[in-house]
């Protein structure tokens, strides 16, 4: 990455309104404001790839910190980081539980990627249910697709962005394909839903280099 590119993204992140504190509810810290960074569809713009911005976090991204990825849906056809944040607060969580949210064009742009405060500050998620939830929330990256995967297919743009993001995270953080999960793989839930193209997704993840 060029020095100019790094400076542009560093300035962008520095200009954001930062949350005070930001640890999740189980750690007893104050609830943070909703803040994050939204990126357009992950395609190069003037030579600058938004994928590079994924790693311009407020806390350093360290290999070994994250060992798996868990894919979710929001369960509703409309959604924004703010609306999902409100739902999670109503469940007594400290704000948005996912590290990333990918829009479907209804609420946020189709293929738009929102980096939540948990990713920017490299904090545990609050996105995995079940008996393995505590461990996975501390070590897995939560990615949420806006949409109701029980009733509707996800958009081609969403799936493309999801695959690009997963490929980048896997390569950068040395996460094996065998540790890219659907939420239903690790908990007794129907998430990301019957309409999620699980077989094709697994095949594409396995073929990533």
LOTIVO-110561 format. One record per residue: residue in three letters; z negated, y, x negated of N, C-alpha, C in turn. Coordinates in Angstrom, 3 decimals. Atoms other than C-alpha are relative to their C-alpha. Example, Ala and Ser with C-alpha at 12.3 -4.5 7.8 and 13.67 -1.06 7.14 Angstrom:
residuo,nz,ny,nx,caz,cay,cax,cz,cy,cx
ALA,0.000,-1.190,-0.890,-7.800,-4.500,-12.300,0.000,1.200,-0.900;
SER,0.060,-1.190,0.820,-7.140,-1.060,-13.670,-0.730,1.090,0.770;
END
This chain:
residuo,nz,ny,nx,caz,cay,cax,cz,cy,cx
UNK,0.000,-1.187,-0.839,0.000,0.000,0.000,0.000,1.237,-0.875;
UNK,-0.071,-1.197,0.804,0.912,3.442,-1.355,-1.244,0.843,0.178;
UNK,1.143,-0.889,-0.094,-1.722,6.048,-2.089,0.114,0.931,1.184;
UNK,-0.203,-0.904,-1.132,-0.176,8.321,0.527,-0.325,-0.704,1.312;
UNK,0.289,0.757,-1.208,-0.312,5.603,3.194,-1.490,-0.189,0.175;
UNK,1.447,0.210,-0.070,-3.935,4.819,2.340,-0.713,1.290,0.408;
UNK,0.636,-1.282,-0.308,-4.807,8.518,2.517,0.187,0.361,1.465;
UNK,-0.268,-0.318,-1.402,-3.143,8.915,5.933,-0.954,-0.744,0.911;
UNK,0.860,0.788,-0.876,-5.111,6.044,7.492,-1.467,0.304,-0.229;
UNK,1.396,-0.355,0.263,-8.347,6.993,5.764,-0.357,1.294,0.712;
UNK,0.250,-1.263,-0.685,-8.022,10.514,7.150,-0.106,-0.206,1.502;
UNK,0.047,0.282,-1.428,-7.321,9.145,10.618,-1.338,-0.593,0.401;
UNK,1.271,0.634,-0.318,-10.377,6.928,10.577,-1.157,0.968,-0.166;
UNK,1.084,-0.947,0.241,-12.558,9.685,9.138,-0.094,1.027,1.105;
UNK,-0.011,-1.018,-1.045,-11.526,12.019,11.957,-0.514,-0.503,1.331;
UNK,0.460,0.557,-1.258,-12.691,9.644,14.680,-1.459,0.349,0.250;
UNK,1.410,-0.172,-0.335,-15.956,10.199,16.529,-0.692,-1.322,-0.230;
UNK,0.642,1.241,0.381,-18.291,7.633,15.035,-1.212,-0.267,0.874;
UNK,1.195,0.362,-0.759,-20.950,5.758,16.914,-1.214,0.033,-0.899;
UNK,1.243,0.070,0.766,-24.533,6.095,15.807,-0.544,-1.398,0.075;
UNK,0.477,1.378,0.028,-25.794,2.738,14.703,1.131,-0.921,0.339;
UNK,-1.076,0.858,-0.474,-23.830,0.003,16.460,-0.268,-1.459,-0.128;
UNK,0.260,1.428,0.037,-25.587,-3.346,16.314,-0.079,-0.513,1.427;
UNK,-0.067,0.577,-1.338,-25.356,-5.739,19.277,-1.378,-0.148,0.604;
UNK,1.253,-0.049,-0.749,-28.025,-6.082,21.941,-1.020,-1.002,-0.497;
UNK,0.954,1.024,0.424,-29.566,-9.282,20.597,-0.750,0.415,-1.252;
UNK,0.678,-0.460,1.195,-30.491,-7.394,17.437,-0.894,1.194,0.308;
UNK,0.944,-1.000,-0.424,-32.372,-4.799,19.460,0.294,1.418,-0.416;
UNK,-0.328,-1.348,0.440,-30.524,-1.737,18.157,0.501,0.820,1.185;
UNK,-0.481,-0.829,-1.107,-29.475,1.236,20.302,1.437,-0.320,0.357;
UNK,-1.373,0.238,-0.431,-26.332,0.838,22.366,0.914,1.067,-0.589;
UNK,-0.922,-0.991,0.563,-23.359,2.497,20.630,0.889,0.579,1.082;
UNK,-1.062,-0.502,-0.853,-20.822,4.741,22.297,1.226,-0.887,-0.213;
UNK,-1.271,0.705,0.168,-17.457,3.143,22.922,0.853,0.793,-0.976;
UNK,-0.947,-0.626,0.905,-15.343,3.991,19.921,0.795,-1.090,-0.666;
UNK,-0.863,0.965,0.643,-12.530,2.276,18.153,1.281,0.702,-0.414;
UNK,-1.291,-0.541,0.438,-8.964,2.737,17.011,1.089,-0.775,0.711;
UNK,-1.096,0.655,-0.693,-5.912,2.002,19.140,1.288,0.181,-0.783;
UNK,-1.263,0.008,0.735,-2.676,1.083,17.424,1.132,-0.282,0.963;
UNK,-1.149,0.338,-0.840,0.773,1.038,18.996,0.416,-1.442,-0.274;
UNK,-0.533,1.340,0.259,2.726,-2.199,19.197,0.227,-0.164,-1.496;
UNK,0.040,0.196,1.448,2.558,-3.707,15.736,1.408,-0.103,-0.593;
UNK,-1.308,-0.068,0.639,5.892,-2.598,14.326,-0.018,1.171,-0.964;
UNK,-0.011,-1.059,1.004,6.693,-0.436,11.333,0.449,1.331,0.603;
UNK,-0.345,-1.345,-0.432,6.807,3.303,11.990,0.052,0.882,-1.236;
UNK,-0.182,-0.852,1.177,8.212,5.533,9.245,-0.540,-0.670,-1.266;
UNK,0.416,0.717,1.199,7.471,2.848,6.701,-1.467,-0.382,-0.021;
UNK,1.431,0.289,-0.033,3.825,2.526,7.757,-0.265,-1.089,1.030;
UNK,0.275,1.084,-0.914,2.750,-0.773,9.287,-1.410,0.105,0.556;
UNK,1.337,-0.024,-0.568,-0.146,-0.602,11.753,-0.848,-1.208,-0.402;
UNK,0.791,1.141,0.456,-1.155,-4.062,10.519,-0.864,0.374,-1.197;
UNK,0.803,-0.430,1.142,-2.327,-2.340,7.344,-1.267,0.702,0.460;
UNK,1.152,-0.747,-0.504,-4.654,-0.183,9.432,-1.110,-0.926,0.481;
UNK,1.015,0.954,-0.447,-6.446,-3.306,10.693,-1.104,-0.151,-1.039;
UNK,0.959,0.239,1.080,-8.161,-3.530,7.311,-0.609,1.282,-0.554;
UNK,0.637,-1.266,0.360,-9.090,0.152,7.031,-1.221,0.188,0.887;
UNK,1.195,0.012,-0.818,-12.500,-0.471,8.520,-1.088,0.873,-0.619;
UNK,1.095,-0.829,0.508,-15.698,1.537,8.185,-0.906,-0.789,-0.935;
UNK,0.693,0.903,0.918,-17.417,-1.450,6.573,1.060,-0.893,-0.623;
UNK,-1.038,0.795,0.662,-15.501,-3.564,4.050,0.216,-1.360,0.660;
UNK,-0.354,1.333,-0.501,-13.663,-6.661,5.278,-0.075,-0.963,-1.171;
UNK,0.226,0.917,1.113,-14.840,-9.527,3.087,0.433,-1.412,0.355;
UNK,-0.355,1.406,-0.204,-13.345,-12.982,2.730,-1.278,-0.832,0.044;
UNK,1.177,0.826,-0.180,-15.809,-15.607,3.862,-0.906,0.495,1.110;
UNK,0.814,-0.567,-1.086,-17.380,-13.269,6.428,0.421,-0.598,1.333;
UNK,-0.548,0.522,-1.251,-15.115,-14.542,9.216,0.665,-1.347,-0.260;
UNK,-0.502,1.355,0.252,-14.319,-18.250,9.470,0.844,-0.561,1.139;
UNK,-0.817,0.473,-1.116,-12.546,-18.563,12.828,0.424,1.166,0.878;
UNK,-0.524,-0.973,-0.957,-10.685,-16.717,15.578,-0.078,-0.629,1.382;
UNK,0.086,0.511,-1.373,-11.279,-17.098,19.334,0.804,0.922,0.912;
UNK,-0.893,-0.745,-0.893,-8.687,-16.038,21.936,-0.560,-0.012,1.424;
UNK,0.528,-0.177,-1.355,-9.759,-14.706,25.360,1.007,0.737,0.878;
UNK,-0.659,-0.944,-0.902,-8.378,-13.009,28.445,-1.079,0.842,0.659;
UNK,0.979,-0.875,-0.647,-10.028,-10.148,30.317,-0.362,-0.483,1.396;
UNK,0.260,0.504,-1.343,-9.772,-11.961,33.657,0.436,0.943,1.106;
UNK,-0.458,-0.970,-0.998,-8.240,-8.938,35.386,1.368,0.531,-0.421;
UNK,-1.359,-0.440,0.333,-4.681,-7.641,35.617,0.016,1.385,-0.624;
UNK,0.129,-1.326,0.590,-5.806,-4.116,34.697,-1.201,-0.008,-0.938;
UNK,1.155,-0.090,0.878,-8.025,-3.349,31.749,0.235,0.969,-1.130;
UNK,0.002,-0.880,1.165,-8.858,-0.857,29.047,-1.223,-0.351,-0.829;
UNK,1.228,0.205,0.766,-11.345,-0.998,26.196,-1.221,0.580,0.707;
UNK,1.122,-0.627,-0.693,-13.524,1.360,28.262,-0.463,-0.828,1.195;
UNK,0.392,0.780,-1.176,-13.435,-0.788,31.413,-0.647,-1.323,-0.406;
UNK,0.607,1.249,0.479,-14.169,-3.978,29.480,-1.365,0.283,-0.611;
UNK,1.278,-0.429,0.547,-16.924,-2.145,27.610,-1.036,0.144,1.111;
UNK,0.924,-0.196,-1.119,-18.488,-1.175,30.956,-0.437,-1.343,0.588;
UNK,0.342,1.333,-0.500,-18.325,-4.785,32.162,-1.005,-0.681,-0.920;
UNK,0.897,0.648,0.953,-20.016,-5.983,29.003,-1.376,0.655,-0.013;
UNK,1.297,-0.671,-0.096,-22.738,-3.338,29.260,-0.763,-0.468,1.240;
UNK,0.630,0.492,-1.223,-23.398,-4.539,32.813,-0.585,-1.392,-0.198;
UNK,0.526,1.319,0.351,-24.024,-7.968,31.243,-1.082,0.102,-1.078;
UNK,1.063,-0.266,0.990,-26.635,-6.358,28.938,0.442,-0.256,-1.440;
UNK,-0.499,0.045,1.371,-24.401,-6.494,25.868,0.089,1.425,-0.525;
UNK,-0.081,-1.328,0.616,-24.225,-3.602,23.418,1.454,0.439,-0.100;
UNK,-1.372,-0.473,-0.009,-20.765,-2.511,24.465,1.024,-1.113,-0.147;
UNK,-1.142,0.908,0.078,-17.360,-4.128,23.976,-0.298,-1.186,-0.914;
UNK,0.380,1.187,0.761,-17.930,-7.708,22.871,1.080,-0.548,-0.906;
UNK,-1.123,0.498,0.790,-14.471,-8.339,21.395,0.236,0.881,-1.220;
UNK,-0.399,-0.784,1.167,-13.206,-7.247,18.011,1.336,0.697,0.234;
UNK,-1.324,-0.560,-0.294,-9.663,-6.642,19.292,0.322,-0.188,1.479;
UNK,-0.533,0.108,-1.359,-8.090,-5.972,22.707,1.490,0.306,-0.080;
UNK,-1.453,-0.194,-0.006,-4.320,-6.312,23.273,0.445,0.285,1.429;
UNK,-0.363,-0.447,-1.337,-2.894,-4.414,26.252,1.216,-0.684,0.573;
UNK,-1.144,0.578,-0.711,-0.425,-5.579,28.877,0.839,1.056,0.710;
UNK,-0.728,-1.073,-0.656,0.867,-2.167,29.965,-0.679,0.509,1.249;
UNK,0.751,-0.427,-1.174,-1.648,-1.857,32.801,-1.406,0.385,-0.452;
UNK,1.264,-0.483,0.551,-4.454,0.262,31.393,0.228,0.544,-1.393;
UNK,-0.468,-0.435,1.315,-3.288,0.387,27.797,1.379,-0.595,-0.227;
UNK,-1.398,0.355,0.193,0.206,-0.017,26.408,0.235,-1.486,-0.207;
UNK,-0.391,1.389,0.192,2.006,-3.344,26.434,0.144,-0.275,-1.495;
UNK,-0.020,0.298,1.424,1.315,-4.772,22.978,-0.859,0.930,-0.827;
UNK,0.897,-0.888,0.743,-1.055,-1.948,22.036,-1.253,-0.777,-0.412;
UNK,1.154,0.714,0.534,-3.890,-3.230,19.862,-1.152,0.978,-0.194;
UNK,1.202,-0.822,0.166,-7.363,-1.722,20.127,-0.966,-0.705,-0.945;
UNK,1.011,0.499,0.928,-9.725,-2.236,17.202,-1.352,0.504,0.491;
UNK,1.297,-0.389,-0.510,-13.234,-2.238,18.641,-0.984,0.347,-1.104;
UNK,0.992,-0.417,0.995,-16.319,-0.867,16.951,-0.579,-1.187,-0.762;
UNK,0.550,1.167,0.690,-17.490,-4.394,16.134,0.870,-0.397,-1.191;
UNK,-0.874,0.286,1.134,-14.410,-4.875,13.953,-0.086,1.113,-1.040;
UNK,0.038,-1.115,0.935,-14.483,-1.404,12.434,-1.282,0.003,-0.835;
UNK,1.278,0.041,0.714,-18.146,-1.874,11.485,-0.346,-1.404,-0.502;
UNK,0.186,1.376,0.466,-17.740,-5.613,10.722,-1.310,-0.591,0.522;
UNK,1.194,0.481,-0.676,-20.409,-6.608,13.240,0.300,-1.290,0.763;
UNK,-0.202,1.191,-0.824,-20.926,-9.904,15.083,0.560,0.361,1.366;
UNK,-0.526,-0.200,-1.339,-19.085,-10.263,18.365,-1.000,-0.432,1.055;
UNK,0.768,0.492,-1.151,-20.441,-11.014,21.823,1.036,-0.487,1.002;
UNK,-1.161,0.434,-0.773,-17.551,-13.012,23.225,0.058,-1.487,0.262;
UNK,-0.036,1.453,-0.168,-18.265,-16.763,22.974,-1.210,-0.450,0.806;
UNK,1.064,0.553,-0.832,-20.281,-18.534,25.663,-0.367,-1.402,-0.481;
UNK,0.325,1.391,0.262,-21.952,-21.931,25.566,-0.962,-0.232,-1.148;
UNK,1.014,0.375,0.981,-24.158,-23.823,23.151,0.351,0.419,-1.421;
UNK,-0.405,-0.421,1.346,-22.121,-22.787,20.111,0.213,1.515,-0.086;
UNK,-0.285,-1.420,-0.066,-21.950,-19.153,21.170,-0.674,0.819,-1.086;
UNK,0.715,-0.819,0.983,-24.609,-17.765,18.856,0.649,-0.094,-1.371;
UNK,-0.618,0.196,1.314,-23.057,-19.279,15.736,1.394,0.607,-0.060;
UNK,-1.378,-0.492,0.016,-19.469,-18.437,16.685,0.072,1.516,0.146;
UNK,-0.009,-1.459,-0.117,-20.301,-14.876,17.696,-0.270,0.671,-1.336;
UNK,0.308,-0.563,1.307,-21.599,-14.302,14.191,1.123,-0.202,-1.012;
UNK,-0.988,0.350,1.025,-18.633,-15.847,12.378,1.449,0.035,0.475;
UNK,-1.371,0.047,-0.512,-15.585,-15.646,14.662,0.466,1.378,0.447;
UNK,-0.642,-1.235,-0.439,-13.179,-12.816,15.432,0.467,-0.197,1.434;
UNK,-0.379,0.101,-1.405,-12.777,-12.254,19.172,1.186,0.888,0.331;
UNK,-1.194,-0.739,-0.411,-9.332,-11.231,20.439,0.192,-0.197,1.498;
UNK,-0.148,0.067,-1.457,-8.920,-10.404,24.134,1.355,0.531,0.425;
UNK,-1.239,-0.437,-0.640,-5.611,-10.224,25.990,-0.351,0.546,1.377;
UNK,0.200,-0.525,-1.344,-5.761,-7.916,29.000,0.876,-0.797,0.953;
UNK,-0.754,0.780,-0.970,-4.723,-10.008,31.994,-0.838,-1.113,0.581;
UNK,0.655,1.133,-0.663,-5.718,-12.830,34.316,0.839,-1.241,-0.240;
UNK,-0.765,1.174,0.390,-4.466,-15.971,32.651,-0.118,-1.175,0.944;
UNK,0.068,1.044,-1.023,-5.506,-18.110,35.607,1.106,0.173,1.038;
UNK,-0.977,-0.291,-1.051,-2.902,-16.419,37.820,1.332,0.551,-0.503;
UNK,-1.220,-0.659,0.467,-0.371,-14.585,35.692,0.242,-0.283,-1.483;
UNK,-0.359,0.172,1.410,1.502,-15.113,32.449,-0.248,1.304,-0.750;
UNK,0.134,-1.174,0.852,0.869,-12.751,29.576,1.391,0.488,-0.382;
UNK,-1.318,-0.563,0.286,3.689,-10.435,28.544,0.513,-0.505,-1.353;
UNK,-0.557,0.386,1.297,6.080,-11.378,25.737,-0.495,0.891,-1.131;
UNK,0.476,-0.924,1.028,4.955,-8.261,23.867,-1.435,-0.327,-0.408;
UNK,1.376,0.395,0.318,1.304,-9.310,24.117,-0.025,-1.230,-0.902;
UNK,0.011,1.234,0.774,2.045,-12.782,22.806,0.543,0.227,-1.404;
UNK,-0.543,-0.314,1.317,4.157,-11.403,19.977,-1.038,0.693,-0.856;
UNK,1.030,-0.722,0.749,1.394,-8.989,18.949,-1.161,-0.924,-0.358;
UNK,1.076,0.945,0.277,-1.207,-11.741,19.234,0.344,-0.871,-1.200;
UNK,-0.409,0.857,1.110,0.758,-14.005,16.901,0.046,0.770,-1.309;
UNK,-0.034,-0.809,1.219,1.324,-11.184,14.409,-1.407,0.283,-0.519;
UNK,1.372,-0.297,0.400,-2.361,-10.268,14.416,-0.690,-1.242,-0.541;
UNK,0.610,1.245,0.465,-3.511,-13.884,14.099,0.554,-0.393,-1.367;
UNK,-0.610,0.347,1.290,-1.040,-14.492,11.259,-0.581,0.862,-1.112;
UNK,0.537,-0.906,1.011,-2.291,-11.433,9.389,-1.457,-0.315,-0.328;
UNK,1.415,0.318,0.222,-5.977,-12.276,9.874,-0.153,-1.325,-0.744;
UNK,0.078,1.299,0.665,-5.416,-15.889,8.855,0.329,0.124,-1.479;
UNK,-0.444,-0.121,1.388,-3.562,-14.952,5.695,-0.992,0.812,-0.825;
UNK,0.883,-0.884,0.746,-5.896,-12.150,4.665,-1.384,-0.607,-0.210;
UNK,1.376,0.488,0.035,-9.154,-13.971,5.430,-0.103,-1.503,-0.254;
UNK,-0.020,1.439,0.294,-8.105,-17.551,4.602,-0.597,-0.833,1.132;
UNK,0.468,0.758,-1.165,-8.769,-18.845,8.114,1.027,-1.082,0.315;
UNK,-0.973,1.074,-0.261,-7.140,-22.271,8.688,0.432,-0.036,1.460;
UNK,-0.523,0.116,-1.359,-5.012,-22.997,11.741,-0.950,-0.777,0.895;
UNK,0.917,0.836,-0.783,-7.584,-25.581,12.848,-1.196,0.775,0.525;
UNK,1.131,-0.808,-0.452,-10.096,-22.783,13.340,0.451,1.239,0.792;
UNK,-0.454,-0.982,-0.975,-8.002,-20.666,15.678,-0.160,-0.659,1.365;
UNK,0.387,0.652,-1.247,-9.497,-21.494,19.075,0.369,0.841,1.216;
UNK,0.100,-0.634,-1.299,-8.998,-20.692,22.710,-1.466,-0.068,0.398;
UNK,1.401,0.026,-0.409,-12.318,-19.841,24.324,-0.344,-1.321,0.681;
UNK,0.224,1.272,-0.686,-11.929,-22.973,26.449,-0.167,-1.174,-0.961;
UNK,0.177,1.063,1.001,-11.869,-25.034,23.232,-1.459,-0.129,-0.426;
UNK,1.354,-0.026,0.571,-15.422,-24.050,22.326,-1.083,0.238,1.042;
UNK,0.974,-0.217,-1.067,-17.092,-23.399,25.700,0.578,-0.527,1.308;
UNK,-0.431,0.542,-1.288,-16.941,-24.748,29.244,0.512,1.080,0.929;
UNK,-0.577,-1.094,-0.783,-14.778,-21.920,30.571,1.509,-0.182,0.098;
UNK,-1.466,0.033,-0.154,-11.200,-21.489,31.828,0.563,1.298,-0.563;
UNK,-0.340,-1.259,0.663,-10.359,-18.787,29.315,0.723,-0.347,-1.307;
UNK,-0.725,-1.093,-0.652,-7.700,-17.583,28.472,0.832,-0.378,1.217;
UNK,-0.642,0.321,-1.263,-6.494,-19.397,31.576,1.146,-0.979,-0.097;
UNK,-1.033,1.032,-0.078,-3.986,-21.974,32.722,1.394,0.523,-0.338;
UNK,-1.320,-0.572,0.267,-1.060,-19.581,32.290,0.193,0.371,-1.466;
UNK,-0.168,-0.250,1.430,-1.729,-19.085,28.591,0.810,-1.147,-0.600;
UNK,-0.867,1.055,0.544,1.003,-21.007,26.673,-0.647,-0.699,-1.199;
UNK,0.843,0.561,1.051,-1.499,-23.069,24.721,0.785,-0.852,-0.995;
UNK,-0.714,0.906,0.896,0.850,-25.733,23.329,0.921,0.775,-0.949;
UNK,-0.909,-0.783,0.833,3.446,-23.235,22.094,-0.786,0.865,-0.988;
UNK,0.824,-0.827,0.874,0.728,-20.979,20.679,-0.534,-0.822,-1.168;
UNK,0.544,0.847,1.073,-0.886,-23.823,18.726,1.097,-0.393,-0.992;
UNK,-1.112,0.388,0.878,2.509,-24.901,17.388,0.389,1.153,-0.918;
UNK,-0.381,-1.153,0.810,3.319,-21.396,16.217,-1.078,0.348,-1.025;
UNK,1.095,-0.262,0.950,-0.105,-20.909,14.639,0.044,-1.013,-1.152;
UNK,-0.055,1.038,1.031,0.247,-24.216,12.791,1.160,0.194,-0.966;
UNK,-1.180,-0.181,0.844,3.661,-23.189,11.441,-0.070,1.274,-0.831;
UNK,0.113,-1.250,0.749,2.442,-19.861,10.054,-0.209,-0.268,-1.462;
UNK,0.160,0.110,1.449,2.638,-19.393,6.314,-0.733,1.225,-0.518;
END
